[in-house]
Amino acid sequence: MNIAIWALQIIAGLAFIMAGFMKVTQPIPTLAKTMTWVNSFSPPFVRFIGAAEFLGGVGLILPAATGILPWLTIVAAAGLAIVMAGAVIYHLQRNELSLVTPSAVLLVLSVLVLVGRWVVEPF
């Protein structure tokens, strides 16, 4: 079971790192071409979401991999689950059903890592 949870951590972690890096580094007009939701928020908030995703992704992998404060992996998973729950709700409210699926998948991955590391295979 530990290997399966590690696989989930790595997949989710890399997905969040890539998504967060993109939101932090790319110009807002470039992001808006594929992520129309960015036009509904201020640029600093979009950058904040990106930073949260990037750091959360790092938090899914690094603490557990190094053994330094591994409980931070659980905190990162919980934080990312909250962010993704907000994304799912936002896209549902705007009837953007094609955007709900990626957010929901990342939400499920975050919850699986959270439960996996807190209950099933704790550190």
MODELLER restraints for C-alpha pairs under 7 A, 6 or more apart:
rsr = mdl.restraints
at = mdl.atoms
rsr.add(forms.Gaussian(group=physical.xy_distance, feature=features.Distance(at['CA:2:A'], at['CA:121:A']), mean=6.26, stdev=0.5))
rsr.add(forms.Gaussian(group=physical.xy_distance, feature=features.Distance(at['CA:5:A'], at['CA:113:A']), mean=6.29, stdev=0.5))
rsr.add(forms.Gaussian(group=physical.xy_distance, feature=features.Distance(at['CA:5:A'], at['CA:116:A']), mean=6.18, stdev=0.5))
rsr.add(forms.Gaussian(group=physical.xy_distance, feature=features.Distance(at['CA:8:A'], at['CA:109:A']), mean=6.56, stdev=0.5))
rsr.add(forms.Gaussian(group=physical.xy_distance, feature=features.Distance(at['CA:8:A'], at['CA:113:A']), mean=6.51, stdev=0.5))
rsr.add(forms.Gaussian(group=physical.xy_distance, feature=features.Distance(at['CA:9:A'], at['CA:60:A']), mean=5.71, stdev=0.5))
rsr.add(forms.Gaussian(group=physical.xy_distance, feature=features.Distance(at['CA:9:A'], at['CA:61:A']), mean=6.20, stdev=0.5))
rsr.add(forms.Gaussian(group=physical.xy_distance, feature=features.Distance(at['CA:9:A'], at['CA:113:A']), mean=6.15, stdev=0.5))
rsr.add(forms.Gaussian(group=physical.xy_distance, feature=features.Distance(at['CA:10:A'], at['CA:61:A']), mean=6.27, stdev=0.5))
rsr.add(forms.Gaussian(group=physical.xy_distance, feature=features.Distance(at['CA:12:A'], at['CA:57:A']), mean=6.92, stdev=0.5))
rsr.add(forms.Gaussian(group=physical.xy_distance, feature=features.Distance(at['CA:12:A'], at['CA:106:A']), mean=6.79, stdev=0.5))
rsr.add(forms.Gaussian(group=physical.xy_distance, feature=features.Distance(at['CA:12:A'], at['CA:109:A']), mean=6.22, stdev=0.5))
rsr.add(forms.Gaussian(group=physical.xy_distance, feature=features.Distance(at['CA:13:A'], at['CA:57:A']), mean=3.95, stdev=0.5))
rsr.add(forms.Gaussian(group=physical.xy_distance, feature=features.Distance(at['CA:13:A'], at['CA:58:A']), mean=6.19, stdev=0.5))
rsr.add(forms.Gaussian(group=physical.xy_distance, feature=features.Distance(at['CA:13:A'], at['CA:60:A']), mean=5.46, stdev=0.5))
rsr.add(forms.Gaussian(group=physical.xy_distance, feature=features.Distance(at['CA:13:A'], at['CA:61:A']), mean=6.22, stdev=0.5))
rsr.add(forms.Gaussian(group=physical.xy_distance, feature=features.Distance(at['CA:14:A'], at['CA:57:A']), mean=6.32, stdev=0.5))
rsr.add(forms.Gaussian(group=physical.xy_distance, feature=features.Distance(at['CA:16:A'], at['CA:53:A']), mean=5.22, stdev=0.5))
rsr.add(forms.Gaussian(group=physical.xy_distance, feature=features.Distance(at['CA:16:A'], at['CA:54:A']), mean=5.69, stdev=0.5))
rsr.add(forms.Gaussian(group=physical.xy_distance, feature=features.Distance(at['CA:16:A'], at['CA:57:A']), mean=4.83, stdev=0.5))
rsr.add(forms.Gaussian(group=physical.xy_distance, feature=features.Distance(at['CA:17:A'], at['CA:53:A']), mean=6.39, stdev=0.5))
rsr.add(forms.Gaussian(group=physical.xy_distance, feature=features.Distance(at['CA:17:A'], at['CA:54:A']), mean=4.27, stdev=0.5))
rsr.add(forms.Gaussian(group=physical.xy_distance, feature=features.Distance(at['CA:17:A'], at['CA:57:A']), mean=4.96, stdev=0.5))
rsr.add(forms.Gaussian(group=physical.xy_distance, feature=features.Distance(at['CA:17:A'], at['CA:58:A']), mean=6.63, stdev=0.5))
rsr.add(forms.Gaussian(group=physical.xy_distance, feature=features.Distance(at['CA:19:A'], at['CA:50:A']), mean=6.98, stdev=0.5))
rsr.add(forms.Gaussian(group=physical.xy_distance, feature=features.Distance(at['CA:19:A'], at['CA:53:A']), mean=7.00, stdev=0.5))
rsr.add(forms.Gaussian(group=physical.xy_distance, feature=features.Distance(at['CA:20:A'], at['CA:50:A']), mean=3.87, stdev=0.5))
rsr.add(forms.Gaussian(group=physical.xy_distance, feature=features.Distance(at['CA:20:A'], at['CA:51:A']), mean=5.78, stdev=0.5))
rsr.add(forms.Gaussian(group=physical.xy_distance, feature=features.Distance(at['CA:20:A'], at['CA:53:A']), mean=4.73, stdev=0.5))
rsr.add(forms.Gaussian(group=physical.xy_distance, feature=features.Distance(at['CA:20:A'], at['CA:54:A']), mean=4.32, stdev=0.5))
rsr.add(forms.Gaussian(group=physical.xy_distance, feature=features.Distance(at['CA:21:A'], at['CA:50:A']), mean=6.38, stdev=0.5))
rsr.add(forms.Gaussian(group=physical.xy_distance, feature=features.Distance(at['CA:21:A'], at['CA:54:A']), mean=5.96, stdev=0.5))
rsr.add(forms.Gaussian(group=physical.xy_distance, feature=features.Distance(at['CA:23:A'], at['CA:46:A']), mean=6.71, stdev=0.5))
rsr.add(forms.Gaussian(group=physical.xy_distance, feature=features.Distance(at['CA:23:A'], at['CA:47:A']), mean=5.96, stdev=0.5))
rsr.add(forms.Gaussian(group=physical.xy_distance, feature=features.Distance(at['CA:23:A'], at['CA:50:A']), mean=4.73, stdev=0.5))
rsr.add(forms.Gaussian(group=physical.xy_distance, feature=features.Distance(at['CA:24:A'], at['CA:47:A']), mean=4.95, stdev=0.5))
rsr.add(forms.Gaussian(group=physical.xy_distance, feature=features.Distance(at['CA:24:A'], at['CA:50:A']), mean=5.22, stdev=0.5))
rsr.add(forms.Gaussian(group=physical.xy_distance, feature=features.Distance(at['CA:24:A'], at['CA:51:A']), mean=6.34, stdev=0.5))
rsr.add(forms.Gaussian(group=physical.xy_distance, feature=features.Distance(at['CA:28:A'], at['CA:43:A']), mean=6.82, stdev=0.5))
rsr.add(forms.Gaussian(group=physical.xy_distance, feature=features.Distance(at['CA:32:A'], at['CA:38:A']), mean=5.82, stdev=0.5))
rsr.add(forms.Gaussian(group=physical.xy_distance, feature=features.Distance(at['CA:32:A'], at['CA:39:A']), mean=6.51, stdev=0.5))
rsr.add(forms.Gaussian(group=physical.xy_distance, feature=features.Distance(at['CA:38:A'], at['CA:46:A']), mean=6.44, stdev=0.5))
rsr.add(forms.Gaussian(group=physical.xy_distance, feature=features.Distance(at['CA:53:A'], at['CA:80:A']), mean=6.83, stdev=0.5))
rsr.add(forms.Gaussian(group=physical.xy_distance, feature=features.Distance(at['CA:56:A'], at['CA:76:A']), mean=4.92, stdev=0.5))
rsr.add(forms.Gaussian(group=physical.xy_distance, feature=features.Distance(at['CA:56:A'], at['CA:80:A']), mean=6.25, stdev=0.5))
rsr.add(forms.Gaussian(group=physical.xy_distance, feature=features.Distance(at['CA:59:A'], at['CA:72:A']), mean=6.36, stdev=0.5))
rsr.add(forms.Gaussian(group=physical.xy_distance, feature=features.Distance(at['CA:59:A'], at['CA:73:A']), mean=5.28, stdev=0.5))
rsr.add(forms.Gaussian(group=physical.xy_distance, feature=features.Distance(at['CA:59:A'], at['CA:76:A']), mean=5.34, stdev=0.5))
rsr.add(forms.Gaussian(group=physical.xy_distance, feature=features.Distance(at['CA:60:A'], at['CA:73:A']), mean=4.73, stdev=0.5))
rsr.add(forms.Gaussian(group=physical.xy_distance, feature=features.Distance(at['CA:60:A'], at['CA:76:A']), mean=5.94, stdev=0.5))
rsr.add(forms.Gaussian(group=physical.xy_distance, feature=features.Distance(at['CA:60:A'], at['CA:77:A']), mean=6.42, stdev=0.5))
rsr.add(forms.Gaussian(group=physical.xy_distance, feature=features.Distance(at['CA:61:A'], at['CA:73:A']), mean=6.98, stdev=0.5))
rsr.add(forms.Gaussian(group=physical.xy_distance, feature=features.Distance(at['CA:63:A'], at['CA:69:A']), mean=5.71, stdev=0.5))
rsr.add(forms.Gaussian(group=physical.xy_distance, feature=features.Distance(at['CA:63:A'], at['CA:70:A']), mean=4.59, stdev=0.5))
rsr.add(forms.Gaussian(group=physical.xy_distance, feature=features.Distance(at['CA:63:A'], at['CA:72:A']), mean=6.31, stdev=0.5))
rsr.add(forms.Gaussian(group=physical.xy_distance, feature=features.Distance(at['CA:63:A'], at['CA:73:A']), mean=6.12, stdev=0.5))
rsr.add(forms.Gaussian(group=physical.xy_distance, feature=features.Distance(at['CA:64:A'], at['CA:70:A']), mean=4.67, stdev=0.5))
rsr.add(forms.Gaussian(group=physical.xy_distance, feature=features.Distance(at['CA:64:A'], at['CA:73:A']), mean=6.41, stdev=0.5))
rsr.add(forms.Gaussian(group=physical.xy_distance, feature=features.Distance(at['CA:70:A'], at['CA:123:A']), mean=6.79, stdev=0.5))
rsr.add(forms.Gaussian(group=physical.xy_distance, feature=features.Distance(at['CA:74:A'], at['CA:114:A']), mean=5.32, stdev=0.5))
rsr.add(forms.Gaussian(group=physical.xy_distance, feature=features.Distance(at['CA:74:A'], at['CA:117:A']), mean=6.38, stdev=0.5))
rsr.add(forms.Gaussian(group=physical.xy_distance, feature=features.Distance(at['CA:74:A'], at['CA:118:A']), mean=6.54, stdev=0.5))
rsr.add(forms.Gaussian(group=physical.xy_distance, feature=features.Distance(at['CA:77:A'], at['CA:110:A']), mean=5.05, stdev=0.5))
rsr.add(forms.Gaussian(group=physical.xy_distance, feature=features.Distance(at['CA:77:A'], at['CA:111:A']), mean=6.71, stdev=0.5))
rsr.add(forms.Gaussian(group=physical.xy_distance, feature=features.Distance(at['CA:77:A'], at['CA:113:A']), mean=6.30, stdev=0.5))
rsr.add(forms.Gaussian(group=physical.xy_distance, feature=features.Distance(at['CA:77:A'], at['CA:114:A']), mean=5.21, stdev=0.5))
rsr.add(forms.Gaussian(group=physical.xy_distance, feature=features.Distance(at['CA:78:A'], at['CA:114:A']), mean=6.22, stdev=0.5))
rsr.add(forms.Gaussian(group=physical.xy_distance, feature=features.Distance(at['CA:80:A'], at['CA:110:A']), mean=6.28, stdev=0.5))
rsr.add(forms.Gaussian(group=physical.xy_distance, feature=features.Distance(at['CA:81:A'], at['CA:107:A']), mean=5.13, stdev=0.5))
rsr.add(forms.Gaussian(group=physical.xy_distance, feature=features.Distance(at['CA:81:A'], at['CA:110:A']), mean=5.28, stdev=0.5))
rsr.add(forms.Gaussian(group=physical.xy_distance, feature=features.Distance(at['CA:81:A'], at['CA:111:A']), mean=6.10, stdev=0.5))
rsr.add(forms.Gaussian(group=physical.xy_distance, feature=features.Distance(at['CA:84:A'], at['CA:103:A']), mean=5.68, stdev=0.5))
rsr.add(forms.Gaussian(group=physical.xy_distance, feature=features.Distance(at['CA:84:A'], at['CA:104:A']), mean=6.95, stdev=0.5))
rsr.add(forms.Gaussian(group=physical.xy_distance, feature=features.Distance(at['CA:84:A'], at['CA:106:A']), mean=6.67, stdev=0.5))
rsr.add(forms.Gaussian(group=physical.xy_distance, feature=features.Distance(at['CA:84:A'], at['CA:107:A']), mean=5.12, stdev=0.5))
rsr.add(forms.Gaussian(group=physical.xy_distance, feature=features.Distance(at['CA:85:A'], at['CA:107:A']), mean=6.35, stdev=0.5))
rsr.add(forms.Gaussian(group=physical.xy_distance, feature=features.Distance(at['CA:87:A'], at['CA:103:A']), mean=6.21, stdev=0.5))
rsr.add(forms.Gaussian(group=physical.xy_distance, feature=features.Distance(at['CA:88:A'], at['CA:100:A']), mean=5.34, stdev=0.5))
rsr.add(forms.Gaussian(group=physical.xy_distance, feature=features.Distance(at['CA:88:A'], at['CA:103:A']), mean=5.72, stdev=0.5))
rsr.add(forms.Gaussian(group=physical.xy_distance, feature=features.Distance(at['CA:88:A'], at['CA:104:A']), mean=6.14, stdev=0.5))
rsr.add(forms.Gaussian(group=physical.xy_distance, feature=features.Distance(at['CA:91:A'], at['CA:97:A']), mean=6.73, stdev=0.5))
rsr.add(forms.Gaussian(group=physical.xy_distance, feature=features.Distance(at['CA:91:A'], at['CA:99:A']), mean=6.36, stdev=0.5))
rsr.add(forms.Gaussian(group=physical.xy_distance, feature=features.Distance(at['CA:91:A'], at['CA:100:A']), mean=5.75, stdev=0.5))
rsr.add(forms.Gaussian(group=physical.xy_distance, feature=features.Distance(at['CA:92:A'], at['CA:100:A']), mean=6.66, stdev=0.5))
rsr.add(forms.Gaussian(group=physical.xy_distance, feature=features.Distance(at['CA:117:A'], at['CA:123:A']), mean=6.83, stdev=0.5))
